Amino acid sequence: MKKKVSIEELATYISPTGKLSEIQAVQTQHRLHLAEFWGIHAGENILEIGCGQGDTTAILAYLTGNTGSVHAVDIASPDYGAPETLDEAIAKLQQSPIGKQITVSFDTDILASEVDFPENSFDTIVLSHSSWYVNSQETLLEMFTKLNKWGKRLVFAEWDTRVTESHQLPHFLAALLQAQYESFRQTTEANIRTLITPEDSLMLAEKAGWKITEEAVIPSKHLQDGGWEVDMTISDAPEIIDSLHSVPEKFKTLLASELNTLKTYHQRGSIQSMDTFAFIAVK
């Protein structure tokens, strides 16, 4: 009989304090919903691209169990992130009861020539809320193409830009603003660098040789991410916009107008996260 998933227990493996919090419980439940849609099951060998601090990694490791494995990679350095660094968060996860099936590689660009795996090494390759971190659609296409050799299935999740409620608009506008000004920055540690829409992700996956078998919209307006992105954009955008010396002044004025609109939304409150678009693809 399959062991019943305990969200409370899993959330404590990831929580910075090691104790259950409402924020972590909500985040963990969301990852479980995604994994259930993807059909992650016991015994799978999984490659996760863009693992971050391990929110999705924990769910994948739990569901694949002792007979499976999760190889999680991230292009960021181990000391990136807050309130815990990536290294601190993953080290704690690896010391938990599900840690023995987890291998993690930081500072790993999967497009580097030295990064390679034998054909069909993995049953499932996961990209969960990590596609907006790439620097262009062309880069994501290259990733999808290289992953086509390594895995039998590709599963994907990202914020759904097709907002359905007005309270989701601030999250979308914050993401759009970041993607616009990040297009002109040469060096950055931003979480949002390219805005990938659901239509973009499907087109790029199919162009890379994947066949989409199922799509879904996972409700996620209850997540805290929308508010976090709005707060960060309002805090960081003025200085970033001012530093863009190589762009037309008219475009900088447009960005400033968008920022003022975002501030108005923020003052009104009731910010909700966008829903999440997910798909499953095979070769």
C-alpha beads as a LAMMPS data file, in Angstrom:
LAMMPS data file: protein, C-alpha beads

283 atoms
282 bonds

1 atom types
1 bond types

-500.0 500.0 xlo xhi
-500.0 500.0 ylo yhi
-500.0 500.0 zlo zhi

Masses

1 110.0

Atoms # bond

1 1 1 0.000 0.000 0.000
2 1 1 1.299 3.464 -0.903
3 1 1 2.297 5.532 2.108
4 1 1 0.046 8.507 2.715
5 1 1 1.801 11.798 1.992
6 1 1 2.190 13.991 5.047
7 1 1 2.439 17.604 3.958
8 1 1 3.267 18.658 7.492
9 1 1 6.227 16.297 7.667
10 1 1 7.556 17.179 4.215
11 1 1 7.247 20.897 4.881
12 1 1 9.480 20.631 7.944
13 1 1 12.248 19.077 5.815
14 1 1 12.347 22.278 3.722
15 1 1 11.429 24.942 6.269
16 1 1 14.355 27.236 7.209
17 1 1 13.508 26.739 10.876
18 1 1 12.869 23.006 10.624
19 1 1 9.375 23.677 11.958
20 1 1 6.042 23.738 10.161
21 1 1 4.945 27.168 8.938
22 1 1 1.852 28.189 7.016
23 1 1 3.986 29.563 4.181
24 1 1 5.946 26.345 3.766
25 1 1 2.849 24.165 4.044
26 1 1 1.189 26.098 1.198
27 1 1 4.315 25.915 -0.965
28 1 1 4.751 22.185 -0.340
29 1 1 1.103 21.427 -1.113
30 1 1 1.453 23.243 -4.442
31 1 1 4.466 21.105 -5.415
32 1 1 2.536 17.983 -4.479
33 1 1 -0.340 19.008 -6.756
34 1 1 2.130 19.450 -9.618
35 1 1 3.798 16.087 -8.989
36 1 1 0.431 14.349 -8.838
37 1 1 -0.524 15.844 -12.209
38 1 1 2.833 14.747 -13.650
39 1 1 2.266 11.222 -12.354
40 1 1 5.531 10.922 -10.408
41 1 1 5.672 7.431 -8.938
42 1 1 7.906 5.130 -6.924
43 1 1 11.136 3.907 -8.501
44 1 1 11.619 6.708 -11.027
45 1 1 15.046 8.123 -11.833
46 1 1 14.432 11.869 -12.020
47 1 1 16.496 14.831 -13.228
48 1 1 15.343 18.194 -11.870
49 1 1 16.537 21.352 -13.624
50 1 1 16.632 24.481 -11.464
51 1 1 16.106 22.924 -8.049
52 1 1 16.666 26.112 -6.043
53 1 1 16.222 25.477 -2.338
54 1 1 14.573 22.126 -2.879
55 1 1 10.821 22.717 -2.554
56 1 1 10.054 20.505 -5.545
57 1 1 13.055 18.252 -4.903
58 1 1 11.562 17.126 -1.588
59 1 1 8.268 16.108 -3.187
60 1 1 10.024 14.271 -6.025
61 1 1 12.271 12.381 -3.589
62 1 1 9.332 11.448 -1.386
63 1 1 7.245 10.113 -4.263
64 1 1 10.021 8.225 -6.039
65 1 1 10.950 6.608 -2.722
66 1 1 13.867 4.403 -1.717
67 1 1 13.897 2.607 -5.060
68 1 1 14.195 5.820 -7.092
69 1 1 16.551 8.778 -7.294
70 1 1 16.509 12.525 -7.839
71 1 1 19.476 14.285 -9.431
72 1 1 18.832 17.993 -8.873
73 1 1 20.901 20.667 -10.636
74 1 1 20.996 24.442 -10.474
75 1 1 23.088 26.992 -12.342
76 1 1 23.343 29.192 -9.238
77 1 1 26.206 29.021 -6.778
78 1 1 25.730 27.257 -3.417
79 1 1 25.852 30.561 -1.511
80 1 1 22.948 32.084 -3.476
81 1 1 19.565 32.616 -1.817
82 1 1 17.845 33.841 1.352
83 1 1 16.854 33.380 4.138
84 1 1 18.920 30.235 3.612
85 1 1 21.517 29.743 0.916
86 1 1 20.905 26.956 -1.579
87 1 1 23.660 24.920 0.022
88 1 1 22.194 25.256 3.520
89 1 1 18.683 24.349 2.376
90 1 1 19.737 21.319 0.341
91 1 1 22.157 20.073 3.011
92 1 1 19.301 20.035 5.503
93 1 1 17.067 18.236 3.014
94 1 1 19.738 15.601 2.375
95 1 1 19.925 14.926 6.119
96 1 1 16.176 14.265 6.277
97 1 1 14.576 10.794 5.918
98 1 1 14.229 11.347 2.140
99 1 1 17.763 12.661 1.671
100 1 1 19.552 9.488 0.654
101 1 1 17.948 9.416 -2.802
102 1 1 18.909 13.035 -3.572
103 1 1 22.063 14.121 -5.456
104 1 1 22.606 17.847 -6.055
105 1 1 24.927 19.731 -8.417
106 1 1 25.231 23.528 -8.081
107 1 1 27.085 25.835 -10.476
108 1 1 25.896 23.519 -13.225
109 1 1 24.975 24.855 -16.651
110 1 1 23.339 21.934 -18.410
111 1 1 24.210 23.496 -21.774
112 1 1 27.944 23.294 -21.032
113 1 1 29.674 20.746 -23.262
114 1 1 31.123 18.877 -20.289
115 1 1 27.667 18.253 -18.799
116 1 1 26.231 15.098 -20.315
117 1 1 24.365 11.894 -19.467
118 1 1 23.847 8.677 -21.418
119 1 1 20.728 8.469 -23.566
120 1 1 17.513 7.893 -21.600
121 1 1 19.309 8.024 -18.234
122 1 1 16.184 9.472 -16.616
123 1 1 12.573 8.399 -16.596
124 1 1 11.393 11.965 -16.017
125 1 1 13.008 15.391 -16.368
126 1 1 11.409 18.182 -14.334
127 1 1 11.422 21.951 -14.870
128 1 1 9.288 23.491 -12.139
129 1 1 9.009 27.289 -11.893
130 1 1 12.516 27.617 -13.324
131 1 1 12.049 28.590 -16.994
132 1 1 11.831 32.339 -16.339
133 1 1 15.371 32.162 -14.977
134 1 1 16.860 31.485 -18.451
135 1 1 18.204 34.438 -20.401
136 1 1 16.192 33.891 -23.609
137 1 1 13.702 31.682 -25.391
138 1 1 16.580 30.429 -27.521
139 1 1 18.322 29.178 -24.375
140 1 1 15.208 27.296 -23.261
141 1 1 14.962 25.716 -26.718
142 1 1 18.569 24.547 -26.439
143 1 1 17.796 23.091 -23.006
144 1 1 14.684 21.257 -24.223
145 1 1 16.699 19.872 -27.149
146 1 1 19.550 18.595 -24.995
147 1 1 17.140 17.120 -22.448
148 1 1 15.448 15.163 -25.229
149 1 1 18.463 12.851 -25.289
150 1 1 18.673 12.333 -21.535
151 1 1 15.087 11.566 -20.571
152 1 1 11.985 9.644 -21.585
153 1 1 9.506 12.230 -20.272
154 1 1 9.610 15.992 -19.812
155 1 1 7.322 17.633 -17.257
156 1 1 7.042 21.387 -16.875
157 1 1 5.413 24.046 -14.720
158 1 1 5.532 27.837 -14.819
159 1 1 3.312 30.766 -13.895
160 1 1 0.391 31.148 -16.284
161 1 1 0.490 34.626 -17.813
162 1 1 -3.129 34.284 -18.967
163 1 1 -4.508 35.973 -15.869
164 1 1 -8.146 35.273 -15.096
165 1 1 -8.710 37.570 -12.106
166 1 1 -7.897 41.237 -11.578
167 1 1 -6.046 40.507 -8.334
168 1 1 -3.508 38.483 -10.350
169 1 1 -2.601 41.454 -12.551
170 1 1 0.015 42.901 -10.138
171 1 1 1.952 39.599 -10.173
172 1 1 1.885 39.581 -13.975
173 1 1 2.890 43.251 -14.199
174 1 1 5.795 42.711 -11.783
175 1 1 7.022 39.783 -13.873
176 1 1 6.609 41.744 -17.119
177 1 1 8.527 44.708 -15.713
178 1 1 11.408 42.518 -14.604
179 1 1 11.558 40.699 -17.938
180 1 1 11.594 44.020 -19.805
181 1 1 14.453 45.643 -17.948
182 1 1 16.411 42.400 -17.586
183 1 1 16.542 42.265 -21.395
184 1 1 19.064 45.115 -21.209
185 1 1 21.225 43.992 -18.284
186 1 1 24.470 42.132 -18.941
187 1 1 24.947 40.747 -15.441
188 1 1 22.134 39.864 -13.077
189 1 1 21.007 37.539 -10.311
190 1 1 17.320 38.181 -10.966
191 1 1 14.775 35.375 -10.671
192 1 1 12.889 36.606 -13.739
193 1 1 14.949 37.200 -16.876
194 1 1 12.648 35.985 -19.655
195 1 1 8.863 35.860 -19.733
196 1 1 7.870 32.424 -21.055
197 1 1 4.145 32.158 -21.756
198 1 1 2.273 28.806 -21.872
199 1 1 2.141 29.110 -25.653
200 1 1 5.911 29.735 -25.762
201 1 1 6.724 26.702 -23.615
202 1 1 4.574 24.382 -25.735
203 1 1 6.025 25.691 -28.979
204 1 1 9.619 25.384 -27.771
205 1 1 9.126 21.871 -26.378
206 1 1 7.564 20.651 -29.615
207 1 1 10.288 22.333 -31.667
208 1 1 12.851 20.413 -29.588
209 1 1 11.237 17.085 -30.475
210 1 1 8.888 16.542 -27.537
211 1 1 5.262 15.486 -27.989
212 1 1 2.821 17.117 -25.576
213 1 1 0.482 14.526 -24.095
214 1 1 -1.332 16.525 -21.419
215 1 1 -1.770 20.112 -20.236
216 1 1 -3.295 21.566 -17.090
217 1 1 -3.799 24.803 -15.202
218 1 1 -3.093 24.298 -11.507
219 1 1 -4.840 26.896 -9.277
220 1 1 -2.164 28.743 -7.303
221 1 1 -3.538 32.192 -6.522
222 1 1 -3.233 31.312 -2.813
223 1 1 0.578 31.112 -3.020
224 1 1 2.622 33.953 -1.577
225 1 1 4.857 34.433 -4.623
226 1 1 2.771 37.144 -6.254
227 1 1 3.104 39.427 -3.251
228 1 1 6.814 38.667 -2.953
229 1 1 7.456 39.551 -6.607
230 1 1 5.466 42.780 -6.371
231 1 1 7.309 43.887 -3.228
232 1 1 10.709 43.084 -4.729
233 1 1 9.947 44.843 -8.007
234 1 1 8.746 48.005 -6.266
235 1 1 11.906 47.961 -4.142
236 1 1 14.457 47.212 -6.865
237 1 1 13.025 48.621 -10.091
238 1 1 13.676 52.372 -9.572
239 1 1 17.439 51.934 -9.255
240 1 1 17.578 49.373 -12.066
241 1 1 15.567 51.536 -14.467
242 1 1 17.790 54.523 -13.669
243 1 1 20.894 52.444 -14.433
244 1 1 19.770 51.555 -17.976
245 1 1 21.973 53.971 -19.901
246 1 1 21.809 52.262 -23.299
247 1 1 18.037 52.287 -23.785
248 1 1 15.832 55.058 -25.210
249 1 1 14.483 57.508 -22.669
250 1 1 10.975 56.858 -23.978
251 1 1 11.305 53.196 -23.010
252 1 1 12.587 54.119 -19.554
253 1 1 9.570 56.393 -19.185
254 1 1 7.320 53.480 -20.139
255 1 1 8.929 51.302 -17.465
256 1 1 8.467 54.057 -14.900
257 1 1 4.781 54.333 -15.839
258 1 1 4.345 50.588 -15.439
259 1 1 6.047 50.795 -12.056
260 1 1 3.658 53.549 -10.949
261 1 1 0.735 51.373 -12.005
262 1 1 2.187 48.491 -9.992
263 1 1 2.496 50.753 -6.942
264 1 1 -1.175 51.686 -7.274
265 1 1 -2.161 48.023 -7.325
266 1 1 0.040 47.445 -4.283
267 1 1 -1.646 50.231 -2.349
268 1 1 -5.049 48.680 -3.053
269 1 1 -3.889 45.325 -1.643
270 1 1 -5.461 41.908 -2.329
271 1 1 -2.600 40.696 -4.534
272 1 1 -2.919 37.103 -5.716
273 1 1 -0.441 34.873 -7.530
274 1 1 -1.019 33.805 -11.089
275 1 1 -2.146 30.241 -11.658
276 1 1 0.400 27.656 -12.829
277 1 1 0.513 26.138 -16.299
278 1 1 1.864 22.591 -16.503
279 1 1 2.398 19.998 -19.189
280 1 1 3.644 16.448 -19.742
281 1 1 5.621 15.532 -22.868
282 1 1 7.210 12.378 -24.261
283 1 1 9.521 11.698 -27.170

Bonds

1 1 1 2
2 1 2 3
3 1 3 4
4 1 4 5
5 1 5 6
6 1 6 7
7 1 7 8
8 1 8 9
9 1 9 10
10 1 10 11
11 1 11 12
12 1 12 13
13 1 13 14
14 1 14 15
15 1 15 16
16 1 16 17
17 1 17 18
18 1 18 19
19 1 19 20
20 1 20 21
21 1 21 22
22 1 22 23
23 1 23 24
24 1 24 25
25 1 25 26
26 1 26 27
27 1 27 28
28 1 28 29
29 1 29 30
30 1 30 31
31 1 31 32
32 1 32 33
33 1 33 34
34 1 34 35
35 1 35 36
36 1 36 37
37 1 37 38
38 1 38 39
39 1 39 40
40 1 40 41
41 1 41 42
42 1 42 43
43 1 43 44
44 1 44 45
45 1 45 46
46 1 46 47
47 1 47 48
48 1 48 49
49 1 49 50
50 1 50 51
51 1 51 52
52 1 52 53
53 1 53 54
54 1 54 55
55 1 55 56
56 1 56 57
57 1 57 58
58 1 58 59
59 1 59 60
60 1 60 61
61 1 61 62
62 1 62 63
63 1 63 64
64 1 64 65
65 1 65 66
66 1 66 67
67 1 67 68
68 1 68 69
69 1 69 70
70 1 70 71
71 1 71 72
72 1 72 73
73 1 73 74
74 1 74 75
75 1 75 76
76 1 76 77
77 1 77 78
78 1 78 79
79 1 79 80
80 1 80 81
81 1 81 82
82 1 82 83
83 1 83 84
84 1 84 85
85 1 85 86
86 1 86 87
87 1 87 88
88 1 88 89
89 1 89 90
90 1 90 91
91 1 91 92
92 1 92 93
93 1 93 94
94 1 94 95
95 1 95 96
96 1 96 97
97 1 97 98
98 1 98 99
99 1 99 100
100 1 100 101
101 1 101 102
102 1 102 103
103 1 103 104
104 1 104 105
105 1 105 106
106 1 106 107
107 1 107 108
108 1 108 109
109 1 109 110
110 1 110 111
111 1 111 112
112 1 112 113
113 1 113 114
114 1 114 115
115 1 115 116
116 1 116 117
117 1 117 118
118 1 118 119
119 1 119 120
120 1 120 121
121 1 121 122
122 1 122 123
123 1 123 124
124 1 124 125
125 1 125 126
126 1 126 127
127 1 127 128
128 1 128 129
129 1 129 130
130 1 130 131
131 1 131 132
132 1 132 133
133 1 133 134
134 1 134 135
135 1 135 136
136 1 136 137
137 1 137 138
138 1 138 139
139 1 139 140
140 1 140 141
141 1 141 142
142 1 142 143
143 1 143 144
144 1 144 145
145 1 145 146
146 1 146 147
147 1 147 148
148 1 148 149
149 1 149 150
150 1 150 151
151 1 151 152
152 1 152 153
153 1 153 154
154 1 154 155
155 1 155 156
156 1 156 157
157 1 157 158
158 1 158 159
159 1 159 160
160 1 160 161
161 1 161 162
162 1 162 163
163 1 163 164
164 1 164 165
165 1 165 166
166 1 166 167
167 1 167 168
168 1 168 169
169 1 169 170
170 1 170 171
171 1 171 172
172 1 172 173
173 1 173 174
174 1 174 175
175 1 175 176
176 1 176 177
177 1 177 178
178 1 178 179
179 1 179 180
180 1 180 181
181 1 181 182
182 1 182 183
183 1 183 184
184 1 184 185
185 1 185 186
186 1 186 187
187 1 187 188
188 1 188 189
189 1 189 190
190 1 190 191
191 1 191 192
192 1 192 193
193 1 193 194
194 1 194 195
195 1 195 196
196 1 196 197
197 1 197 198
198 1 198 199
199 1 199 200
200 1 200 201
201 1 201 202
202 1 202 203
203 1 203 204
204 1 204 205
205 1 205 206
206 1 206 207
207 1 207 208
208 1 208 209
209 1 209 210
210 1 210 211
211 1 211 212
212 1 212 213
213 1 213 214
214 1 214 215
215 1 215 216
216 1 216 217
217 1 217 218
218 1 218 219
219 1 219 220
220 1 220 221
221 1 221 222
222 1 222 223
223 1 223 224
224 1 224 225
225 1 225 226
226 1 226 227
227 1 227 228
228 1 228 229
229 1 229 230
230 1 230 231
231 1 231 232
232 1 232 233
233 1 233 234
234 1 234 235
235 1 235 236
236 1 236 237
237 1 237 238
238 1 238 239
239 1 239 240
240 1 240 241
241 1 241 242
242 1 242 243
243 1 243 244
244 1 244 245
245 1 245 246
246 1 246 247
247 1 247 248
248 1 248 249
249 1 249 250
250 1 250 251
251 1 251 252
252 1 252 253
253 1 253 254
254 1 254 255
255 1 255 256
256 1 256 257
257 1 257 258
258 1 258 259
259 1 259 260
260 1 260 261
261 1 261 262
262 1 262 263
263 1 263 264
264 1 264 265
265 1 265 266
266 1 266 267
267 1 267 268
268 1 268 269
269 1 269 270
270 1 270 271
271 1 271 272
272 1 272 273
273 1 273 274
274 1 274 275
275 1 275 276
276 1 276 277
277 1 277 278
278 1 278 279
279 1 279 280
280 1 280 281
281 1 281 282
282 1 282 283
